[in-house]
Amino acid sequence: MSRFAQDWEGTTDYPIREKQLQFVIDREIAGLPEKMREVFLMSRVSNLSHKEIAAQLGISEQTVSTQIKRALKILRSRLGLMLYLVLWFKL
């Protein structure tokens, strides 16, 4: 019975951890420079291609690609430690 209780307890806090992690990710995305954030969200949330983003914003596809790469680099560096802490300390 105690094994069942442990398994059940572990699954009940998963949604809470997921919400906490999503909050941290959203906060870090919000902290990106304005244009970089706009390009990143158009790519990742709106699922637009680089060509579509470039056309809508009047910038080159290379600029779109560069902005997305830089955003990912920033997010990886900021979230890497945070994800480690969340997993290590099970916040």
C-alpha positions in Angstrom: 0.0 0.0 0.0 2.8 2.4 0.8 4.2 1.9 -2.8 0.9 3.0 -4.2 0.8 6.0 -2.0 4.3 7.0 -3.1 3.4 6.6 -6.8 0.2 8.6 -6.3 1.9 11.4 -4.5 4.5 11.7 -7.2 1.9 12.1 -9.9 -0.1 14.7 -8.0 2.6 17.3 -7.8 3.6 16.9 -11.5 1.0 19.4 -12.7 2.2 21.9 -10.1 5.8 21.4 -11.2 4.8 21.8 -14.8 3.0 25.1 -14.1 6.0 26.3 -12.2 8.3 25.4 -15.0 6.0 27.0 -17.6 6.0 30.2 -15.5 9.8 30.3 -15.5 10.0 29.7 -19.2 7.4 32.4 -19.9 9.3 34.8 -17.7 12.5 34.2 -19.5 10.9 34.6 -22.9 9.4 37.9 -21.7 12.9 39.0 -20.8 14.2 38.7 -24.3 14.7 41.9 -26.3 11.5 43.0 -27.9 12.2 42.3 -31.6 13.9 39.0 -30.7 11.0 37.9 -28.6 8.5 38.8 -31.4 10.4 36.8 -33.9 10.9 33.9 -31.5 7.1 33.8 -30.6 6.1 34.0 -34.2 8.3 31.0 -34.9 7.6 28.8 -31.8 4.0 29.8 -30.9 2.5 30.8 -34.2 4.5 28.2 -36.1 5.3 30.6 -38.9 8.2 29.8 -41.3 11.3 32.0 -41.4 10.0 33.2 -44.8 6.6 34.1 -43.4 8.1 35.9 -40.4 10.5 37.9 -42.7 7.6 38.9 -45.0 5.4 40.0 -42.1 8.2 42.0 -40.3 9.9 43.3 -43.4 13.3 41.8 -42.5 15.5 39.2 -44.2 15.2 35.5 -43.6 18.8 35.6 -42.4 17.8 38.1 -39.7 14.9 35.9 -38.6 17.3 32.9 -38.4 19.8 34.8 -36.4 17.3 36.2 -34.0 15.9 32.7 -33.3 19.3 31.3 -32.8 20.3 34.0 -30.4 17.0 33.7 -28.5 17.6 29.9 -28.1 21.1 30.5 -26.9 19.9 33.0 -24.3 17.1 30.8 -23.2 19.3 27.7 -23.0 21.9 29.6 -20.8 19.2 31.1 -18.5 17.0 28.0 -18.3 19.8 25.5 -18.1 20.6 26.3 -14.5 16.9 26.7 -13.6 16.0 23.3 -15.0 18.8 21.8 -13.1 17.7 23.3 -9.9 14.1 22.3 -10.5 15.0 18.7 -11.2 17.7 18.5 -8.4 15.6 20.1 -5.6 12.3 19.0 -7.0 10.8 22.5 -6.6 
